[in-house]
């Protein structure tokens, strides 16, 4: 048993550290990045007890474009009446999930657009400015719709799964054969920080700018695709309160800044939960 002195009483800690690995998730878990574990025994944490996460290992195995996350590119295309091809097409292209470079992402976007308008578009990436380009020789005008334009175009801007944050496509612009589309600086690393949230652990005394109240750790992404993030505390000062909680079934999720669950594509991750007294109440 571990213990500490609290208001001149010896308070027993039922455990000092719990090692968690998503490979031991329960059968009803959704994935390795949204899972539950059932502890071998129930543990009642005493008053004045805190915890923090340490020894975190997370593989960078998510994709630049994630399915149902940021895979939709919304567009409007208008034909030139004078060329006897008058028409208007409003729709969206679904970019295949995957890890992309600037060139391959530009090619994938154009390929999906050309499924709607056969061979109208060609890709024109600019490696010097890290921008994506879309050109056409057809007598048409076209727009890559911003999120702000979606509602008026007949789509919902809520949970749109838009690719616009990757393309930095925030300013409406009408493009044509004389004025190609050029994206903003393409963000091929859309996840900068990982937010670990938990159910069954902590007293909801943290908050993100989006209103998430169950965050127990923010982990900066310090590794590239295919590598491993290792996050260790230099000193255990970032305690969160877990006073008077009974620990039994714990849930953990990996989320991005927008609250989307990060898809690790079947890869597992691990960490430790360290318990101790909270010094400021002594």
N, C-alpha and C positions, 0 to 999 in steps of 0.2 A: 504494500500500500504506500501511496505517496500522500504527503500532508503539508499544510502550511498553517501558520498561526493567524487567526482572524478574530479581532476584538478579544484578545487574550484567551481564545479557545483554540484547541487543536482541531482543525477541520481536515478530515480525511478526503483525499482525492481518490476516486475509484480507479483512475487510470492516468498515466502520464502522456502516452502517445498512442495514436491509432494509425496504422498504415492502411491506406486505401488504394486499391488498384481496380480499374474499371473491368478487368478480366473476370472479376468476381461479382459482377452485377447480377441482380435478381432477374428472374425469367420475364418479369413484366416491364423491364427497362426498355426504353425506346431505342437507345443506341449507346455507344461508348461515351458520347458527349452529353447524354441525358439519361442518367441511370440511378438506380437505387441499390443500396446494400443493407443487409440486415446484420446487425452486430451479433456476435455469439452470445452476448448476455446484455441485459438492460443495465444502464448505469445512470444513477441519479447524481447530477453535478451539484456541489454545494453552493451556498450563497457566496458571492465574491469570486466566482471562478471565471476564467477567461480562456480563450484559445486563439491560435493562429495557424495558418497553413505553411508548411515548409517542405523542402525536398521535392518540389514540383517538377515533373517531367512530362512535357506535352509535345507530341510530334507535329511538325508543320506539314500536315497532310491534307489540308483543305485546298480547294481550287480557287483560281482567280474568278471564274464564273461558276456560281453554285446553282444547282437546280432549284427552282422555286424561290431563289434568294435575289439574284440580280441578273437573270438571264433573258429579260425581255427588252427589246428595242422597238419603240413605238414610232410610227412614221406616217406621213401624209404625202401623197404623190399626186400631182396635177398634170394632165396632158395639155399640150398646146392646141387650142381650137383651130388656129390657122394652119396647122399641119394635118388637120382632119383626124386627129387622134384624141379628141377631147374626152377626158375622163377625170375622176377623182377617186383615189384609193386611200383609205385610212385603215391601218391595221397594225399588227406587231409581228416581229420576227423573234423566234426563240433561239438564242445562241446556245449551242451544245455545251453542257457542263464540261469543264476541264481547266487545265493549267496552261496559260497562254503567254507568249511573248507579244511585243507590239505588232510584229508582222503577222503572226498567226491569228491574233485576235481580229485585226483588220480584215484578213481574208475570210475568217469565219462569219463576220458580220455581213460582208458583201455577198457571200454565198447564200446566206439566209434571205437577204433582200432579193436576190435574183430568183429565188424560188417563187416570189410573189410577182416579180416583173422580170421576165426571162432575159437575162444577159443585158439588163439596162445599166448595171453599175460595175465599176472596177475599183479595186483598193489602191490607196495611195499613201502608205505610211511614211512618216518623216522621222527618221531615227535621230536627227539632230535636235528636234524640238519635242520628241516623244509624243507626237500627236498622230491620230488616225485620220485618214482622208478618204472621202468617197466621191468619185468622179463619174460623170456620165456624158455621153455624146448625143443623147436623145434630147429632143426639144421639149423638155419637161421642167417643172419646178418640183422640189421635194424638201421636206423638213424632217429632221430627227426631233421628235417632240420632247420637250422638257417635261418634268413632272408637273409643273404649274399649268401646262397646256392640256393635261390628260382629261380632266373633267369636262372641259368644253368640247373635247374631241370625241366624247362618248365613252370614255374609259373612267375607271375609278383611280384616283390618285392615292387611295388608301391601300396599302399592301400591294402596290403595283408590280413588285419584283423587277423594277426598272434597272437598266444598266447605266443610267445617267450618272451615278456617282463615280463609276469607273471611268467613264468618258469625260467627266467634268462638263457635262452638257447641261448648262443652266440658263443660257441666254437664247431665246427663240431667234431663229434665222431661217430665211427662205433661201434655198440653194438651187442651182440650175447648171446647165451645161457650161455656162460662162462663169459660174461661181461655185466651185466644189465645196462640199462639207469638210470642215476641219474641226476636230474635237479640241477640248482643252487638254492639258497635260494628263496623259492617261495614267490612272492609278492602278498599277498591276499588283499592288500590295494593299488590298482593301481592308485588311484586318491589322491594325496597329497594336491593339491591346485586347487581351482576353479577359472577360469578366467571369469569375467562378461564382455561381450562385448556389445556395443550398436550402433545402427544406429539412426541417427537423434539427437544425443546428444554428444557433445564434438567435438574437432577439430583435432582428430587423432594425438595428440602429445604424445602418449605413444607407446611403442613397446616391444613385447616379443622377445625372442631369435629365435623363429620360423618366425618372421616377421609380426605377427598380430599387426595392428595399431589401432584397435578400442576398446582396453581394457580400461574399466573405473574403475575396481576394481579387486584385487587379494584377494581371501578369503581362508585362510588355513583351511584344513579339521581337525577340532578339536573334532569331535564326531564320535562315532561308528555307525555301521549299525543299522537302526531303530531309531536313535536319531536325534536331531536337532542341526544344527550349528547356533549359535548366534554370530554375529559380529557387534560390536559397536565401533565407534571412540571415543577414550578418549578425544581428542581435534581435532577440525576440521582444520587440517593444510594440508591435502592432497587434495587440490583443483585442479581441471582440468578446463581449459578454455572453456567457451561456449559463448564468446563475439559475439554479433551481430547475434546470431542464433534465428530463429523462431521455437519454439517448438510446434509441432502439433501431429504428429504420431511418436511414439518412438518404437524402437525395441530392445529387450534384449535377449541375449543368454548366456547359461552356457556352458563353454567349458573346456576340460582338457588341459594339457600342449602341446598336439599334435594337438590341434585344433578340436578335435572331440566333437560334441554336447553331453552333458551328459544326459542320459535318466533317468528322475526322476520317470518313471513308473506311470504317472498320478498324482503325488503329486504336490502340489502348493508351491510357495515360495513368499516372499515379501521383500520389502526394502523401504527406503525413499531417495529422492533426495533433498539435502540441497543446497540452493543457497546463495551466498554472494559475496562481493567484493574480488578481488585478491590483497592481501596486498602489494606484491612486486612491483606493478605498481603505488602505491600511492606516 
